[in-house]
């Protein structure tokens, strides 16, 4: 085995052990931190310098996407005006491996004067930061993956994981659902699958191909051709959906007979077709189409009147497909 492969495996082992050791540090202090953040009426302000600052930014992003409002505060910017973003009802999380960095030491009394509560994520529980925090969370590691114990490696990984643990514990306490998650991710596949409704992407109004059941087959074909959706809804005398004619129906008709001059719309249509109610999620339409191997789906109102039609291509363009499509 090459030296590089051995070193790579060693780094992963060291960092995995550091993460595994965190489980024993999830104790009463962790629970108190979750309760403090959950009970706060303000935001979570997370600060750290260097690598700790980079980890802090990721924790901020995770919290924001899971229902906990969070902001990153750079320690240097804080003492040059950005401290004004901190309010007394906020909770400040200070991240530091040593717990004795000059920047963090300088900020602590300022946070105290404002009245914000302080949670530290610190690698030394005897440090200045830990002793001046309301709650101290232990992120110490047995060893860094860096052979010189200089570059933060295992410690930053452990900090990142503890931040995830805080965020997910808060998510659970808030009963934050996947629908809530989708509200914060409207541009992603999950957001589209959980938020987009059929009426937002269906053809509607004059774009809906519709013929009455007494219409001739020629009229139905003209309607299908002009609306370019490969199908037309068929309605009865009261305007309710009673059938659909698709390109597939026409091909199957021509397989049965070459003379279609006397074929009626009713004879050519598929009776009682699959349909979906207006107001339902577009992903429900996709599931219906996939289940029955169809590419067009009429959308009806409460009285079974067609108000739109969905084509599979419209769902794909809207990004509804996703991983489970």
N, C-alpha and C positions, 0 to 999 in steps of 0.2 A: 504494500500500500504506500502511495506517495506521501511525502511530508505534508503537502497541501491538503490532501484528503484527511489525513490524521488531524491536522490542525483544525480543519473545518468541523470535523466530528466533535473535537474537544470543545470548541466554542459552543456548539449546540448543546452539548452535555452540561456545560457549566451554566448556561442561561436557562436551560430546562430545570435544572436543580434549584436555581434561584427562584424561578416562578413557583415550583412545587413547594418550596419552603414558605411561601407567602400564606399558604392555607392555614398554617399554625398561628399566623399573625392576624387573622381575621377574628377579632375578639370584641370585647365590650367597647373599646375605643372606636372600632369601625362602625358598630351599631350606633354609637352616639353621634358620629360624624354624619351618617345617613339621616338620622332623626333631626340633627341641627339644620342640615340643608333642606330637608323636606318641610320643616316647620318655618323656614325663613320666608318672609314676604318679598325679599330682594333677589338679587342675582348671585351667582357664584363667580367670584373674581379669582382667576388662577394666575399665579406669577412664578417666575423662575428665570434664572440666567443661564446662558450657554445651552448645553444639552438638555438641562432641566426645562428650559424655556421651550425647546422644540417639543418635548413630551407634553408640556402644559398645553400647547396649541392643539395637539391631537386630542387630549382629554376634553378641552373646550368643545371641539367639533363633535365628539361623541355625545357629550351631555346635551348640546343644543339639538341634536337629531333625535334624542330620546326623551325630550320633554323637560329638561332642566336648563333654564336660561343661564348661559355662562359667557364670560368675556375674558380674553387674555390681556394681562397688564404687564408690559415690559418694565422691569425694575428701574432701568435708567430713564425711560420715558416718564415713569411715575413721579420722580423727583423733579421733573421739568414740566409739570402741568397736568399730566394724565391722571394723577391721583384724584383729580376732581371727579372722575367717573365713579369713585367708591362712595357708597352711602352707608349709614349706620345699620340699616337692615340687611346689608349684604353679608355674605360669608366669603372670606378670603382663604384660598388654599395656597400655601407657600410650599414650593418644591425645592429641596436642596439635599444633595447627598451628604455634605459635611454639616449643614445646619449652621454654619458660621461665616457665610459669604458676606462681604462688606455691604453689598447692595441690599440683601435681605435684612441684615441687622439695622440698616438705616430706615427701612420701611416699617418695621414692626411698631415703633412708637407712634408713627403716623396713623397706622390702622387703628391703634388703640384710641387715639384722640378722636378719630371719626366715630368710633363705637362699633366697628365691624367685628364679628367673631372671626377667630383665626384657627384654621386647621392646617397642621403641617404634615407634609409627606417627607420624611427625613430619614437619613441613613444613620443618624447618631442620636439616640434618645437622651443623651446627656448634653447635647449641644444647646447653644443659646436660643436657637429657633424653637427647639422642642420645649424648652423650659418656659418660653414666653408665648406658647400657643394654648388655646382653650382645649384642643384635642391634638394629640400627636400620633400619627400613623407610621409604623416602622417599615421602612423600605430597605433596610440594611441587607447586604448579601455577604455570603461567606467569602467569595472572591470574584474579581472581575475577569472577564474573558481575556482582556488585555494582559499579556504576560508581565508587563511592568506595573500593573495596577494603576495606570494613569488614565487611559481613555475610558469614560463611563460606558459600559457595555451591558453586563448582567444587571447592573443597578438601574439603568434606564429602561431595560426590558421589564424589570420587576415593577418599576414605577408606572409604566404604561399599563400593565396588567391590573395593578391596584386601582388605577383610574377607571379602567373598564368595569372593575368590580363595583366601584362606587356608582357609576352611571347606571349599571344594570340593576343594582339593588334599589336605586331611586326609581327606575322604570317600573320595577315590580311593585314598589310601595305606592306609586301613582296609578297603578293598573293601566299603564300606557299600552294601548292596543295597536295592532298593525294598521288599523284605520287612522289612528292618531299619527303613527309613523308616516303614513302616506301623505298626510296633510303637510308635513315638513319636507316631503320629497316629491312634489307634484311633477317634476320633470323626469323622474326615473320610471322604470318599468313597473315597479311596485305601486307607485303613486297613480299611474295611469290605470292599472288593473283594479285599483280600489276606489278610484274617484270618477273616472270617465263613464258617463251614462250614454245609452244608445242614442238618445235624441241629439247628442252633441256631435255625432259623426254620421248619422244616417242621412240618406237623401230624403228631402221633405218638400212639401208644397207641390209646385208644378213639376218638380223633378221626379216625383213618384210615378212610375208606370202603373196605370190603372185602366181596366176596361170592364164594362158591364157584362154579365153572363150571357146576355142576348146578342152581344157583338159577334161579328164574324171572325173567323180565324185570321183572315187577312188584316182586319183592324188590329187584332192582338199583335200580329207580327210587326205591323207598322209602329205600334206603341213601343214594343220591345226595342225595335231598331232605333227609334228617335231618342229614347231615354238611355240607351247604351249601358244597361245594367244586366243584360242577359236574362231578363225575366219581366213578367208583368203580373200584378195582383189582379184577381177577378173578384168583383163585388156583385152582390145581389141587388134587388130592387130597393132595399132599405140602406144600401151603402155599406153593408157588412162584408167582411172578407169571407169568401166561400171557396176560393181556390187560387192556384198560382200556375202560370205557364212559364216554363224555363226553356232554355236552349236544349236541354236534355230531353224535355217532354216532346219537343218538336222532332228531335232525332229519333226518338222511340216511335213516334207517330209515323214517320216516313218508313221505318222498318216494317210497320204493319200494313201500310197501304201507300201506293204511289199517287193515288188520286185524293187530294185533300180539298177539292173544290166544294164538297158538301159537308165537310167536317165542321162542327160548331165549336165555339170556345169551350162550352161545357164538356164536350167530348174529349177535348185535347188537354184540359187542365188536370192538375193533381188536386183532388178534393181534400178539404180539411187540412191544409198544409201546416207545417210547423210555423210558429210565430212567437213573438216576444212582446211583452207589454212595455209601453213607454214608461220611462222612469227607472227601469232596471239597469244594472251595471252592464257596460259593454262586454266585460269578460264573460258574463252569463250568455250573451249571444254567441261569443266565440265557442264556448263549451257546447252549446246546442248545435252549432254548425259542425263541429268536430265529431260529435256523437253520431250525427245522422248523415255525415259526409255530404253536406250541402254548402253551396257558396252564396246563396241569397236567403235573406230572412225578413219577412214582412214585420213591421212594427205596428202594433195596434193600440187604440185607446181603450178606455173602460167599456165601450160599447161594441168592441170588436170591429171597429172601422180602421182601415189602414191609414196611418198618418205618416208612414215612412217605410223605407226599405234599406236594409244593410247588406252590403256586399263584403265578402271576406277580404277583398283587397283593401277596403276602407279600414278594417280593423288592423290589418298588417301595417298600413301606412301610419296609423295612430299609435303604433308601438305597443299594441295590446298583446301580441304573441307571447313575449317573455319566455322564461325557462320552461314553464309548464304548458305552453301552447303547443 
